[in-house]
Structures are given as structure tokens and as C-alpha cells.
Amino acid sequence: MRVLMNAGPWLPVPPAGYGGIENIVATLVPELRALGVEVVLAGVGESTLEVDGRVSVFERGQFPALQKPYNQAVGVVQAHQHAVTRALAERGDIDLIHDHVEAAGLVTAAALGDGAPPALHTLHWDLHKHPELYGTFDGGKRVRVNGVSASQLARAPRALRDHAIGHVHLATPLAAQPVPAVNRGSYAVVLGRINPGKGQDLAARLAHEAGFDLVLAGPVGPYHNAAELAVADGDNPDVRFWREKVAPHVDGVRVRWIGTVTGRDRDLLVAGARAALFPLRWAEPGGTAVVESLALGTPVVGVGMGCLPELIEDGHTGLLTGDEEALGDLVHKAVTIDPADCRAEARRRFTPAVMARAYLGLYERLL
Ligand code: UDP
């Protein structure tokens, strides 16, 4: 089976730091290849993932274009999709498309017609986005979609749900050398984009009120560290959120922001935390950072929204609440969760091999 894996034009695969979708593609592809699937990657040229073929129109990731106005940014994804459709026609040897490109990937696959290979489009997003598209979508059931959690798909508009063939949870490799529980720090960590939906403002306020140390890690819009943020575009909504709601609580002692962390630094940061905190205000669709925390043996404390109740067993691998003001107490109680239970759950449900077998099952159903 030969699959065209469309990762889009935004970031390399694997990404250097932030990049939820690109991380998942990088995790999935080696496992699929180990199962005998040939993978042609449609992405940017600088991607270093080992594959059986490549399609790209941009050498470098075009992520910064996403911050530009529509009329300056729209051509980027169109150029990428144009290259993908050309490659499909020229090669003529692709059995199936597995697409990860928001909106544009879905409609391109739907427009390819009956002569083209069937397509699976993975919905990595909050499905309240794009109501005009998702509410009227008709891929003739030749294009199928999958969610990254059951709760995400349950909230999808009817037209989109009619094309769904199930959900596949996100996955992460189990860390080779987890930090032992005795070394577990006293701090909590919020790892993710600094964004109102991810609730860093709430975490930062509660850290002062409930008396726990907090490390915030992740980019603010396209800005990865304090130096970049100092000269940031103040009109960017995430920059405004940071400056108005989060930064006032960041004193560098009780609450620190360390910018984007990557690789081993990220693993050590999460593995050394007492809890990974998810003070959600949005229905988190798939929660890569959630399964990463479990794999590192770090209990998850969060608001039980979106995929969290599906991924976390309350009282066993984490502590969930419907009351955001209770999160501070739960950070203190997180020591009652056994890191070994978190890792066992990650090994059972969220490994790359589990995810790849689930996707292969969907590919076979489509074919
Ligand atoms: N991430 C990272 N460094 C950071 C912040 C986030 O490597 O400083 C990674 C994180 O480990 C995860 C991804 O970016 O793999 C975020 O994916 P998630 O599904 O949690 O959130 P999204 O941003 O896609 O809503």
C-alpha cells in the first residue's frame, strides 16, 4: 500500500519545536513503514523524516505566513495543494491519501473526482471552526474523515459526521529514561501555545493564590522567547492575551515563562513536574501534550473539557474538575497519582504502534 501523507506547508516534519500535527505525522510514519506501508510525504523540503518519496513546493516552513492577512497568506496553502494534486496525477501510483491540511486538504480531496485515490482527512481541530464548510461538506463519502477523539467528533456538524469513520487517539513514544518519581519537582507545568483556550492566565493566577510554582512553556503566536516577544506585533491576539492577561502574573519566581522548549529539555521539564496542568477553556480536540505527559509519568490535572475525560481516568492517571477554581488544590493533590499508572496507560493506549495499527485499519476499510 502506498500512501500520500499530506502534512501541509507550515512546518517541517518533525518540527523543531512547536507543531502538534507535524509531531503526529512524524510519530505515525515510521510505524506505518514498519507495517509495510510506503509513504510519500507532502510537506516542506526541510523535513528530515525518512520516507519513500517527497512532494514539496516550499523549502522552508511557511508558518509565519499564518500571521499575515488572508489576501497575503491564502496563496501559500493553495500552492502546496496544487503541487499535491499535480504529483497525484503525474505519479499515478498512490493508493490512498492521508491528509492533515486544515480545510484546504479536505476540499481538495473532495474535488479530485472518482479517478483519484480515496482520501482520509484527519480532523485535528476544534470542529466548531469553519461552520460554513463543515456544515455543508459533501465529499460524496469518497472522502472520509476521522477525529482525534470521540468527544471531538460528537460535536461535529451533521454533514461532516456523515463522512466520519471513527476516531484515532493521538500518540507519543514512551520516553526511554523517565525521571524517577522521587525526583519529581514541586512545580506544575503548562505546555502549549499561550492562548486563551489553553488558559495560562488562569493557571498563573491560581499559582499565586494556591501557592504552587508554575512553569509556562510554549510560544506566544509566532514568538518563541522573550527577545522575540519584546519586538512582537501588538495586534496579534495571542500577544495581546499574553500582555494583558498572563504577563501581569509572571513574576519570574512563583510563575515563570520559559518560551518554547524542545526535545530532551521538554521531556525533562514535563517529567520533573508534579503535574501537567490543563486549565482549559476550550474543548481540546486531541491533546498531544496530554498523552505526552502520561508517557513521561506526569499526572494530568485539568478542567474536564473536550478530550480530557476520554484520555484521563480521574483519580488514576490524573485529577479532573468542572470547577476551574478547584485546580489549585488538585495540583497539591497530584502526588496521590502514581507515575507508574500514567506510564502504563500511555503504553496501553497511546503508543505510536497502537495509533499506526488503528490508522492502517481505517486505510484498509477505505480501500
Ligand atoms: N510543544 C513543544 N514545545 C513547547 C510547547 C508545545 O514542543 O514549548 C509541543 C507539545 O509537546 C505538543 C504540541 O507542541 O506535542 C502541541 O500539541 P497539542 O495537541 O497539545 O496542542 P495544539 O497546539 O495542537 O492545540
Residues whose N, C-alpha, C, O or C-beta is under 5 A from the ligand:
A	BS01	UDP	G17 Y18 G19 G20 N23 L191 G192 R193 A217 G218 P219 G259 T260 V261 T262 G287 T288 A289
